[in-house]
Amino acid sequence: MQQALDRHAPPSKAGKRLKILYAAQVRSDPPTFVFHVNDPKLAHFTYVRFLENRLRETYSFLGTPIQLVFRKRESRRT
């Protein structure tokens, strides 16, 4: 994913930029990836499609439905 992020930076909206903290595959049937981000509302559908296409290219998910879930980062407890 880091190569995809380096290739095409996440979008910004109203001066705020989408920050992808980390991503993990949480299911395999169907392949489901959870992206932990600063604000899920900043994930524009075109950027979500870009990430999905990079996953398909890299891991041969051609013809397989993929789910991408964007979750807000949990607040840090002190």
PDB file of N, CA, C and O in Angstrom, chain B, residues numbered from 101:
ATOM      1  N   MET B 101       0.816  -1.181   0.000  1.00  0.00           N
ATOM      2  CA  MET B 101       0.000   0.000   0.000  1.00  0.00           C
ATOM      3  C   MET B 101       0.865   1.253   0.000  1.00  0.00           C
ATOM      4  O   MET B 101       0.486   2.283  -0.557  1.00  0.00           O
ATOM      5  N   GLN B 102       2.029   1.152   0.630  1.00  0.00           N
ATOM      6  CA  GLN B 102       2.890   2.333   0.690  1.00  0.00           C
ATOM      7  C   GLN B 102       3.288   2.798  -0.706  1.00  0.00           C
ATOM      8  O   GLN B 102       3.364   4.002  -0.952  1.00  0.00           O
ATOM      9  N   GLN B 103       3.541   1.870  -1.623  1.00  0.00           N
ATOM     10  CA  GLN B 103       3.886   2.249  -2.992  1.00  0.00           C
ATOM     11  C   GLN B 103       2.728   2.974  -3.666  1.00  0.00           C
ATOM     12  O   GLN B 103       2.944   3.941  -4.396  1.00  0.00           O
ATOM     13  N   ALA B 104       1.494   2.511  -3.425  1.00  0.00           N
ATOM     14  CA  ALA B 104       0.325   3.178  -3.995  1.00  0.00           C
ATOM     15  C   ALA B 104       0.170   4.577  -3.414  1.00  0.00           C
ATOM     16  O   ALA B 104      -0.171   5.517  -4.131  1.00  0.00           O
ATOM     17  N   LEU B 105       0.424   4.715  -2.105  1.00  0.00           N
ATOM     18  CA  LEU B 105       0.319   6.028  -1.474  1.00  0.00           C
ATOM     19  C   LEU B 105       1.398   6.970  -1.985  1.00  0.00           C
ATOM     20  O   LEU B 105       1.150   8.164  -2.156  1.00  0.00           O
ATOM     21  N   ASP B 106       2.592   6.445  -2.229  1.00  0.00           N
ATOM     22  CA  ASP B 106       3.666   7.271  -2.769  1.00  0.00           C
ATOM     23  C   ASP B 106       3.366   7.685  -4.210  1.00  0.00           C
ATOM     24  O   ASP B 106       3.707   8.789  -4.635  1.00  0.00           O
ATOM     25  N   ARG B 107       2.725   6.787  -4.947  1.00  0.00           N
ATOM     26  CA  ARG B 107       2.411   7.048  -6.352  1.00  0.00           C
ATOM     27  C   ARG B 107       1.320   8.102  -6.500  1.00  0.00           C
ATOM     28  O   ARG B 107       1.374   8.944  -7.395  1.00  0.00           O
ATOM     29  N   HIS B 108       0.331   8.046  -5.614  1.00  0.00           N
ATOM     30  CA  HIS B 108      -0.803   8.974  -5.700  1.00  0.00           C
ATOM     31  C   HIS B 108      -1.191   9.356  -4.271  1.00  0.00           C
ATOM     32  O   HIS B 108      -1.786   8.556  -3.549  1.00  0.00           O
ATOM     33  N   ALA B 109      -0.856  10.567  -3.874  1.00  0.00           N
ATOM     34  CA  ALA B 109      -1.112  11.022  -2.500  1.00  0.00           C
ATOM     35  C   ALA B 109      -2.612  11.060  -2.215  1.00  0.00           C
ATOM     36  O   ALA B 109      -3.408  11.319  -3.118  1.00  0.00           O
ATOM     37  N   PRO B 110      -3.002  10.806  -0.969  1.00  0.00           N
ATOM     38  CA  PRO B 110      -4.418  10.891  -0.602  1.00  0.00           C
ATOM     39  C   PRO B 110      -4.968  12.288  -0.848  1.00  0.00           C
ATOM     40  O   PRO B 110      -4.232  13.272  -0.775  1.00  0.00           O
ATOM     41  N   PRO B 111      -6.259  12.375  -1.140  1.00  0.00           N
ATOM     42  CA  PRO B 111      -6.861  13.678  -1.453  1.00  0.00           C
ATOM     43  C   PRO B 111      -7.022  14.557  -0.223  1.00  0.00           C
ATOM     44  O   PRO B 111      -6.954  14.091   0.914  1.00  0.00           O
ATOM     45  N   SER B 112      -7.236  15.832  -0.483  1.00  0.00           N
ATOM     46  CA  SER B 112      -7.544  16.759   0.606  1.00  0.00           C
ATOM     47  C   SER B 112      -8.886  17.410   0.297  1.00  0.00           C
ATOM     48  O   SER B 112      -9.291  17.537  -0.859  1.00  0.00           O
ATOM     49  N   LYS B 113      -9.557  17.815   1.361  1.00  0.00           N
ATOM     50  CA  LYS B 113     -10.867  18.446   1.206  1.00  0.00           C
ATOM     51  C   LYS B 113     -10.970  19.534   2.258  1.00  0.00           C
ATOM     52  O   LYS B 113     -10.811  19.272   3.450  1.00  0.00           O
ATOM     53  N   ALA B 114     -11.234  20.742   1.822  1.00  0.00           N
ATOM     54  CA  ALA B 114     -11.366  21.901   2.706  1.00  0.00           C
ATOM     55  C   ALA B 114     -10.139  22.073   3.592  1.00  0.00           C
ATOM     56  O   ALA B 114     -10.255  22.426   4.766  1.00  0.00           O
ATOM     57  N   GLY B 115      -8.966  21.823   3.024  1.00  0.00           N
ATOM     58  CA  GLY B 115      -7.725  22.010   3.766  1.00  0.00           C
ATOM     59  C   GLY B 115      -7.317  20.842   4.641  1.00  0.00           C
ATOM     60  O   GLY B 115      -6.261  20.892   5.270  1.00  0.00           O
ATOM     61  N   LYS B 116      -8.126  19.786   4.701  1.00  0.00           N
ATOM     62  CA  LYS B 116      -7.786  18.604   5.496  1.00  0.00           C
ATOM     63  C   LYS B 116      -7.386  17.477   4.549  1.00  0.00           C
ATOM     64  O   LYS B 116      -8.039  17.254   3.530  1.00  0.00           O
ATOM     65  N   ARG B 117      -6.331  16.780   4.882  1.00  0.00           N
ATOM     66  CA  ARG B 117      -5.845  15.686   4.048  1.00  0.00           C
ATOM     67  C   ARG B 117      -6.159  14.353   4.716  1.00  0.00           C
ATOM     68  O   ARG B 117      -6.021  14.197   5.930  1.00  0.00           O
ATOM     69  N   LEU B 118      -6.587  13.391   3.888  1.00  0.00           N
ATOM     70  CA  LEU B 118      -6.811  12.034   4.361  1.00  0.00           C
ATOM     71  C   LEU B 118      -5.466  11.428   4.759  1.00  0.00           C
ATOM     72  O   LEU B 118      -4.520  11.425   3.972  1.00  0.00           O
ATOM     73  N   LYS B 119      -5.392  10.922   5.973  1.00  0.00           N
ATOM     74  CA  LYS B 119      -4.169  10.273   6.454  1.00  0.00           C
ATOM     75  C   LYS B 119      -4.488   8.813   6.723  1.00  0.00           C
ATOM     76  O   LYS B 119      -5.330   8.497   7.564  1.00  0.00           O
ATOM     77  N   ILE B 120      -3.812   7.925   6.006  1.00  0.00           N
ATOM     78  CA  ILE B 120      -3.991   6.498   6.222  1.00  0.00           C
ATOM     79  C   ILE B 120      -2.924   6.060   7.213  1.00  0.00           C
ATOM     80  O   ILE B 120      -1.731   6.087   6.911  1.00  0.00           O
ATOM     81  N   LEU B 121      -3.360   5.661   8.387  1.00  0.00           N
ATOM     82  CA  LEU B 121      -2.436   5.281   9.446  1.00  0.00           C
ATOM     83  C   LEU B 121      -1.920   3.872   9.240  1.00  0.00           C
ATOM     84  O   LEU B 121      -0.717   3.627   9.328  1.00  0.00           O
ATOM     85  N   TYR B 122      -2.823   2.948   8.967  1.00  0.00           N
ATOM     86  CA  TYR B 122      -2.427   1.586   8.608  1.00  0.00           C
ATOM     87  C   TYR B 122      -3.627   0.869   8.028  1.00  0.00           C
ATOM     88  O   TYR B 122      -4.767   1.311   8.172  1.00  0.00           O
ATOM     89  N   ALA B 123      -3.352  -0.245   7.370  1.00  0.00           N
ATOM     90  CA  ALA B 123      -4.407  -1.059   6.771  1.00  0.00           C
ATOM     91  C   ALA B 123      -4.117  -2.518   7.070  1.00  0.00           C
ATOM     92  O   ALA B 123      -2.963  -2.923   7.215  1.00  0.00           O
ATOM     93  N   ALA B 124      -5.183  -3.298   7.159  1.00  0.00           N
ATOM     94  CA  ALA B 124      -5.030  -4.728   7.438  1.00  0.00           C
ATOM     95  C   ALA B 124      -6.142  -5.499   6.733  1.00  0.00           C
ATOM     96  O   ALA B 124      -7.263  -5.011   6.595  1.00  0.00           O
ATOM     97  N   GLN B 125      -5.809  -6.712   6.291  1.00  0.00           N
ATOM     98  CA  GLN B 125      -6.827  -7.584   5.737  1.00  0.00           C
ATOM     99  C   GLN B 125      -7.458  -8.328   6.903  1.00  0.00           C
ATOM    100  O   GLN B 125      -6.766  -9.031   7.639  1.00  0.00           O
ATOM    101  N   VAL B 126      -8.774  -8.177   7.078  1.00  0.00           N
ATOM    102  CA  VAL B 126      -9.451  -8.752   8.233  1.00  0.00           C
ATOM    103  C   VAL B 126     -10.289  -9.972   7.884  1.00  0.00           C
ATOM    104  O   VAL B 126     -10.656 -10.741   8.772  1.00  0.00           O
ATOM    105  N   ARG B 127     -10.597 -10.163   6.607  1.00  0.00           N
ATOM    106  CA  ARG B 127     -11.347 -11.333   6.164  1.00  0.00           C
ATOM    107  C   ARG B 127     -10.793 -11.783   4.825  1.00  0.00           C
ATOM    108  O   ARG B 127     -10.161 -11.014   4.100  1.00  0.00           O
ATOM    109  N   SER B 128     -11.050 -13.064   4.512  1.00  0.00           N
ATOM    110  CA  SER B 128     -10.584 -13.562   3.229  1.00  0.00           C
ATOM    111  C   SER B 128     -11.724 -13.960   2.299  1.00  0.00           C
ATOM    112  O   SER B 128     -11.492 -14.182   1.110  1.00  0.00           O
ATOM    113  N   ASP B 129     -12.956 -14.056   2.813  1.00  0.00           N
ATOM    114  CA  ASP B 129     -14.065 -14.460   1.959  1.00  0.00           C
ATOM    115  C   ASP B 129     -15.280 -13.593   2.242  1.00  0.00           C
ATOM    116  O   ASP B 129     -16.056 -13.946   3.129  1.00  0.00           O
ATOM    117  N   PRO B 130     -15.494 -12.501   1.560  1.00  0.00           N
ATOM    118  CA  PRO B 130     -14.668 -11.909   0.512  1.00  0.00           C
ATOM    119  C   PRO B 130     -13.491 -11.151   1.117  1.00  0.00           C
ATOM    120  O   PRO B 130     -13.530 -10.789   2.293  1.00  0.00           O
ATOM    121  N   PRO B 131     -12.454 -10.908   0.335  1.00  0.00           N
ATOM    122  CA  PRO B 131     -11.317 -10.149   0.869  1.00  0.00           C
ATOM    123  C   PRO B 131     -11.776  -8.780   1.364  1.00  0.00           C
ATOM    124  O   PRO B 131     -12.324  -7.979   0.607  1.00  0.00           O
ATOM    125  N   THR B 132     -11.541  -8.533   2.646  1.00  0.00           N
ATOM    126  CA  THR B 132     -11.964  -7.284   3.273  1.00  0.00           C
ATOM    127  C   THR B 132     -10.758  -6.621   3.906  1.00  0.00           C
ATOM    128  O   THR B 132     -10.035  -7.233   4.693  1.00  0.00           O
ATOM    129  N   PHE B 133     -10.552  -5.373   3.557  1.00  0.00           N
ATOM    130  CA  PHE B 133      -9.426  -4.603   4.072  1.00  0.00           C
ATOM    131  C   PHE B 133      -9.965  -3.433   4.881  1.00  0.00           C
ATOM    132  O   PHE B 133     -10.868  -2.726   4.435  1.00  0.00           O
ATOM    133  N   VAL B 134      -9.416  -3.232   6.059  1.00  0.00           N
ATOM    134  CA  VAL B 134      -9.802  -2.108   6.910  1.00  0.00           C
ATOM    135  C   VAL B 134      -8.661  -1.098   6.907  1.00  0.00           C
ATOM    136  O   VAL B 134      -7.516  -1.428   7.216  1.00  0.00           O
ATOM    137  N   PHE B 135      -8.996   0.129   6.555  1.00  0.00           N
ATOM    138  CA  PHE B 135      -8.036   1.228   6.553  1.00  0.00           C
ATOM    139  C   PHE B 135      -8.358   2.108   7.749  1.00  0.00           C
ATOM    140  O   PHE B 135      -9.475   2.615   7.860  1.00  0.00           O
ATOM    141  N   HIS B 136      -7.416   2.294   8.626  1.00  0.00           N
ATOM    142  CA  HIS B 136      -7.586   3.175   9.777  1.00  0.00           C
ATOM    143  C   HIS B 136      -7.067   4.552   9.361  1.00  0.00           C
ATOM    144  O   HIS B 136      -5.892   4.726   9.040  1.00  0.00           O
ATOM    145  N   VAL B 137      -7.979   5.518   9.377  1.00  0.00           N
ATOM    146  CA  VAL B 137      -7.681   6.858   8.854  1.00  0.00           C
ATOM    147  C   VAL B 137      -8.063   7.923   9.873  1.00  0.00           C
ATOM    148  O   VAL B 137      -8.725   7.640  10.872  1.00  0.00           O
ATOM    149  N   ASN B 138      -7.639   9.144   9.603  1.00  0.00           N
ATOM    150  CA  ASN B 138      -7.971  10.245  10.505  1.00  0.00           C
ATOM    151  C   ASN B 138      -9.443  10.658  10.379  1.00  0.00           C
ATOM    152  O   ASN B 138     -10.059  11.024  11.381  1.00  0.00           O
ATOM    153  N   ASP B 139     -10.015  10.609   9.177  1.00  0.00           N
ATOM    154  CA  ASP B 139     -11.416  10.991   8.974  1.00  0.00           C
ATOM    155  C   ASP B 139     -11.965  10.240   7.755  1.00  0.00           C
ATOM    156  O   ASP B 139     -11.610  10.575   6.625  1.00  0.00           O
ATOM    157  N   PRO B 140     -12.820   9.237   7.958  1.00  0.00           N
ATOM    158  CA  PRO B 140     -13.339   8.454   6.834  1.00  0.00           C
ATOM    159  C   PRO B 140     -14.105   9.281   5.799  1.00  0.00           C
ATOM    160  O   PRO B 140     -14.203   8.876   4.640  1.00  0.00           O
ATOM    161  N   LYS B 141     -14.644  10.422   6.197  1.00  0.00           N
ATOM    162  CA  LYS B 141     -15.390  11.269   5.257  1.00  0.00           C
ATOM    163  C   LYS B 141     -14.485  11.848   4.173  1.00  0.00           C
ATOM    164  O   LYS B 141     -14.976  12.266   3.124  1.00  0.00           O
ATOM    165  N   LEU B 142     -13.186  11.880   4.404  1.00  0.00           N
ATOM    166  CA  LEU B 142     -12.246  12.426   3.431  1.00  0.00           C
ATOM    167  C   LEU B 142     -11.877  11.413   2.344  1.00  0.00           C
ATOM    168  O   LEU B 142     -11.193  11.768   1.384  1.00  0.00           O
ATOM    169  N   ALA B 143     -12.316  10.164   2.479  1.00  0.00           N
ATOM    170  CA  ALA B 143     -12.003   9.116   1.499  1.00  0.00           C
ATOM    171  C   ALA B 143     -12.975   9.243   0.321  1.00  0.00           C
ATOM    172  O   ALA B 143     -14.079   8.701   0.356  1.00  0.00           O
ATOM    173  N   HIS B 144     -12.560   9.949  -0.696  1.00  0.00           N
ATOM    174  CA  HIS B 144     -13.376  10.157  -1.886  1.00  0.00           C
ATOM    175  C   HIS B 144     -13.485   8.850  -2.664  1.00  0.00           C
ATOM    176  O   HIS B 144     -12.543   8.059  -2.687  1.00  0.00           O
ATOM    177  N   PHE B 145     -14.640   8.621  -3.304  1.00  0.00           N
ATOM    178  CA  PHE B 145     -14.862   7.345  -3.986  1.00  0.00           C
ATOM    179  C   PHE B 145     -13.835   7.085  -5.089  1.00  0.00           C
ATOM    180  O   PHE B 145     -13.532   5.928  -5.378  1.00  0.00           O
ATOM    181  N   THR B 146     -13.294   8.132  -5.710  1.00  0.00           N
ATOM    182  CA  THR B 146     -12.289   7.911  -6.747  1.00  0.00           C
ATOM    183  C   THR B 146     -10.983   7.405  -6.148  1.00  0.00           C
ATOM    184  O   THR B 146     -10.290   6.597  -6.767  1.00  0.00           O
ATOM    185  N   TYR B 147     -10.639   7.876  -4.945  1.00  0.00           N
ATOM    186  CA  TYR B 147      -9.418   7.401  -4.299  1.00  0.00           C
ATOM    187  C   TYR B 147      -9.616   5.983  -3.771  1.00  0.00           C
ATOM    188  O   TYR B 147      -8.683   5.179  -3.796  1.00  0.00           O
ATOM    189  N   VAL B 148     -10.816   5.668  -3.295  1.00  0.00           N
ATOM    190  CA  VAL B 148     -11.123   4.306  -2.847  1.00  0.00           C
ATOM    191  C   VAL B 148     -10.992   3.353  -4.031  1.00  0.00           C
ATOM    192  O   VAL B 148     -10.437   2.263  -3.895  1.00  0.00           O
ATOM    193  N   ARG B 149     -11.498   3.759  -5.181  1.00  0.00           N
ATOM    194  CA  ARG B 149     -11.381   2.933  -6.390  1.00  0.00           C
ATOM    195  C   ARG B 149      -9.918   2.769  -6.793  1.00  0.00           C
ATOM    196  O   ARG B 149      -9.511   1.683  -7.207  1.00  0.00           O
ATOM    197  N   PHE B 150      -9.125   3.830  -6.677  1.00  0.00           N
ATOM    198  CA  PHE B 150      -7.695   3.747  -6.978  1.00  0.00           C
ATOM    199  C   PHE B 150      -7.017   2.701  -6.084  1.00  0.00           C
ATOM    200  O   PHE B 150      -6.250   1.871  -6.572  1.00  0.00           O
ATOM    201  N   LEU B 151      -7.300   2.741  -4.780  1.00  0.00           N
ATOM    202  CA  LEU B 151      -6.697   1.780  -3.854  1.00  0.00           C
ATOM    203  C   LEU B 151      -7.158   0.353  -4.171  1.00  0.00           C
ATOM    204  O   LEU B 151      -6.361  -0.584  -4.124  1.00  0.00           O
ATOM    205  N   GLU B 152      -8.425   0.195  -4.488  1.00  0.00           N
ATOM    206  CA  GLU B 152      -8.946  -1.126  -4.843  1.00  0.00           C
ATOM    207  C   GLU B 152      -8.242  -1.662  -6.092  1.00  0.00           C
ATOM    208  O   GLU B 152      -7.876  -2.836  -6.143  1.00  0.00           O
ATOM    209  N   ASN B 153      -8.054  -0.817  -7.080  1.00  0.00           N
ATOM    210  CA  ASN B 153      -7.370  -1.247  -8.305  1.00  0.00           C
ATOM    211  C   ASN B 153      -5.920  -1.629  -8.033  1.00  0.00           C
ATOM    212  O   ASN B 153      -5.419  -2.583  -8.629  1.00  0.00           O
ATOM    213  N   ARG B 154      -5.228  -0.901  -7.139  1.00  0.00           N
ATOM    214  CA  ARG B 154      -3.851  -1.256  -6.810  1.00  0.00           C
ATOM    215  C   ARG B 154      -3.804  -2.621  -6.101  1.00  0.00           C
ATOM    216  O   ARG B 154      -2.908  -3.425  -6.358  1.00  0.00           O
ATOM    217  N   LEU B 155      -4.770  -2.876  -5.212  1.00  0.00           N
ATOM    218  CA  LEU B 155      -4.837  -4.184  -4.551  1.00  0.00           C
ATOM    219  C   LEU B 155      -5.078  -5.288  -5.574  1.00  0.00           C
ATOM    220  O   LEU B 155      -4.462  -6.351  -5.498  1.00  0.00           O
ATOM    221  N   ARG B 156      -5.964  -5.044  -6.521  1.00  0.00           N
ATOM    222  CA  ARG B 156      -6.246  -6.044  -7.557  1.00  0.00           C
ATOM    223  C   ARG B 156      -5.009  -6.341  -8.393  1.00  0.00           C
ATOM    224  O   ARG B 156      -4.732  -7.501  -8.698  1.00  0.00           O
ATOM    225  N   GLU B 157      -4.267  -5.312  -8.764  1.00  0.00           N
ATOM    226  CA  GLU B 157      -3.047  -5.494  -9.563  1.00  0.00           C
ATOM    227  C   GLU B 157      -1.980  -6.254  -8.790  1.00  0.00           C
ATOM    228  O   GLU B 157      -1.352  -7.169  -9.322  1.00  0.00           O
ATOM    229  N   THR B 158      -1.779  -5.878  -7.547  1.00  0.00           N
ATOM    230  CA  THR B 158      -0.690  -6.430  -6.750  1.00  0.00           C
ATOM    231  C   THR B 158      -0.947  -7.866  -6.332  1.00  0.00           C
ATOM    232  O   THR B 158      -0.031  -8.688  -6.352  1.00  0.00           O
ATOM    233  N   TYR B 159      -2.186  -8.181  -5.952  1.00  0.00           N
ATOM    234  CA  TYR B 159      -2.470  -9.492  -5.362  1.00  0.00           C
ATOM    235  C   TYR B 159      -3.403 -10.360  -6.202  1.00  0.00           C
ATOM    236  O   TYR B 159      -3.981 -11.311  -5.678  1.00  0.00           O
ATOM    237  N   SER B 160      -3.562 -10.064  -7.470  1.00  0.00           N
ATOM    238  CA  SER B 160      -4.340 -10.879  -8.409  1.00  0.00           C
ATOM    239  C   SER B 160      -5.763 -11.158  -7.917  1.00  0.00           C
ATOM    240  O   SER B 160      -6.193 -12.310  -7.873  1.00  0.00           O
ATOM    241  N   PHE B 161      -6.476 -10.121  -7.554  1.00  0.00           N
ATOM    242  CA  PHE B 161      -7.867 -10.246  -7.151  1.00  0.00           C
ATOM    243  C   PHE B 161      -8.806  -9.991  -8.333  1.00  0.00           C
ATOM    244  O   PHE B 161      -9.923  -9.512  -8.137  1.00  0.00           O
ATOM    245  N   LEU B 162      -8.372 -10.303  -9.546  1.00  0.00           N
ATOM    246  CA  LEU B 162      -9.182 -10.039 -10.723  1.00  0.00           C
ATOM    247  C   LEU B 162     -10.488 -10.827 -10.648  1.00  0.00           C
ATOM    248  O   LEU B 162     -10.474 -12.045 -10.473  1.00  0.00           O
ATOM    249  N   GLY B 163     -11.611 -10.129 -10.782  1.00  0.00           N
ATOM    250  CA  GLY B 163     -12.914 -10.762 -10.750  1.00  0.00           C
ATOM    251  C   GLY B 163     -13.438 -11.096  -9.371  1.00  0.00           C
ATOM    252  O   GLY B 163     -14.562 -11.583  -9.246  1.00  0.00           O
ATOM    253  N   THR B 164     -12.663 -10.851  -8.338  1.00  0.00           N
ATOM    254  CA  THR B 164     -13.072 -11.139  -6.965  1.00  0.00           C
ATOM    255  C   THR B 164     -13.615  -9.865  -6.326  1.00  0.00           C
ATOM    256  O   THR B 164     -12.979  -8.815  -6.419  1.00  0.00           O
ATOM    257  N   PRO B 165     -14.773  -9.935  -5.683  1.00  0.00           N
ATOM    258  CA  PRO B 165     -15.263  -8.734  -4.996  1.00  0.00           C
ATOM    259  C   PRO B 165     -14.366  -8.411  -3.801  1.00  0.00           C
ATOM    260  O   PRO B 165     -13.989  -9.298  -3.036  1.00  0.00           O
ATOM    261  N   ILE B 166     -14.039  -7.159  -3.656  1.00  0.00           N
ATOM    262  CA  ILE B 166     -13.185  -6.692  -2.556  1.00  0.00           C
ATOM    263  C   ILE B 166     -13.969  -5.658  -1.770  1.00  0.00           C
ATOM    264  O   ILE B 166     -14.671  -4.829  -2.349  1.00  0.00           O
ATOM    265  N   GLN B 167     -13.850  -5.707  -0.460  1.00  0.00           N
ATOM    266  CA  GLN B 167     -14.468  -4.700   0.384  1.00  0.00           C
ATOM    267  C   GLN B 167     -13.370  -3.863   1.035  1.00  0.00           C
ATOM    268  O   GLN B 167     -12.423  -4.396   1.612  1.00  0.00           O
ATOM    269  N   LEU B 168     -13.513  -2.557   0.932  1.00  0.00           N
ATOM    270  CA  LEU B 168     -12.610  -1.630   1.606  1.00  0.00           C
ATOM    271  C   LEU B 168     -13.426  -0.871   2.639  1.00  0.00           C
ATOM    272  O   LEU B 168     -14.440  -0.255   2.311  1.00  0.00           O
ATOM    273  N   VAL B 169     -12.982  -0.918   3.881  1.00  0.00           N
ATOM    274  CA  VAL B 169     -13.676  -0.259   4.978  1.00  0.00           C
ATOM    275  C   VAL B 169     -12.741   0.807   5.546  1.00  0.00           C
ATOM    276  O   VAL B 169     -11.572   0.535   5.820  1.00  0.00           O
ATOM    277  N   PHE B 170     -13.258   2.010   5.721  1.00  0.00           N
ATOM    278  CA  PHE B 170     -12.466   3.094   6.282  1.00  0.00           C
ATOM    279  C   PHE B 170     -13.007   3.414   7.668  1.00  0.00           C
ATOM    280  O   PHE B 170     -14.175   3.768   7.825  1.00  0.00           O
ATOM    281  N   ARG B 171     -12.148   3.284   8.663  1.00  0.00           N
ATOM    282  CA  ARG B 171     -12.539   3.529  10.061  1.00  0.00           C
ATOM    283  C   ARG B 171     -11.721   4.678  10.632  1.00  0.00           C
ATOM    284  O   ARG B 171     -10.543   4.856  10.324  1.00  0.00           O
ATOM    285  N   LYS B 172     -12.386   5.437  11.464  1.00  0.00           N
ATOM    286  CA  LYS B 172     -11.716   6.537  12.148  1.00  0.00           C
ATOM    287  C   LYS B 172     -10.782   5.976  13.209  1.00  0.00           C
ATOM    288  O   LYS B 172     -11.094   4.994  13.883  1.00  0.00           O
ATOM    289  N   ARG B 173      -9.656   6.607  13.336  1.00  0.00           N
ATOM    290  CA  ARG B 173      -8.674   6.224  14.355  1.00  0.00           C
ATOM    291  C   ARG B 173      -9.299   6.381  15.741  1.00  0.00           C
ATOM    292  O   ARG B 173      -9.934   7.392  16.043  1.00  0.00           O
ATOM    293  N   GLU B 174      -9.107   5.372  16.565  1.00  0.00           N
ATOM    294  CA  GLU B 174      -9.616   5.474  17.930  1.00  0.00           C
ATOM    295  C   GLU B 174      -8.779   6.459  18.707  1.00  0.00           C
ATOM    296  O   GLU B 174      -7.569   6.565  18.501  1.00  0.00           O
ATOM    297  N   SER B 175      -9.427   7.182  19.602  1.00  0.00           N
ATOM    298  CA  SER B 175      -8.692   8.166  20.393  1.00  0.00           C
ATOM    299  C   SER B 175      -7.722   7.471  21.325  1.00  0.00           C
ATOM    300  O   SER B 175      -7.986   6.375  21.819  1.00  0.00           O
ATOM    301  N   ARG B 176      -6.627   8.107  21.549  1.00  0.00           N
ATOM    302  CA  ARG B 176      -5.601   7.555  22.440  1.00  0.00           C
ATOM    303  C   ARG B 176      -5.988   7.818  23.877  1.00  0.00           C
ATOM    304  O   ARG B 176      -6.387   8.925  24.237  1.00  0.00           O
ATOM    305  N   ARG B 177      -5.866   6.799  24.683  1.00  0.00           N
ATOM    306  CA  ARG B 177      -6.180   6.954  26.111  1.00  0.00           C
ATOM    307  C   ARG B 177      -4.893   7.196  26.887  1.00  0.00           C
ATOM    308  O   ARG B 177      -3.852   6.610  26.589  1.00  0.00           O
ATOM    309  N   THR B 178      -4.980   8.056  27.874  1.00  0.00           N
ATOM    310  CA  THR B 178      -3.789   8.347  28.684  1.00  0.00           C
ATOM    311  C   THR B 178      -3.921   7.809  30.073  1.00  0.00           C
ATOM    312  O   THR B 178      -3.009   7.966  30.885  1.00  0.00           O
TER     313      THR B 178
END
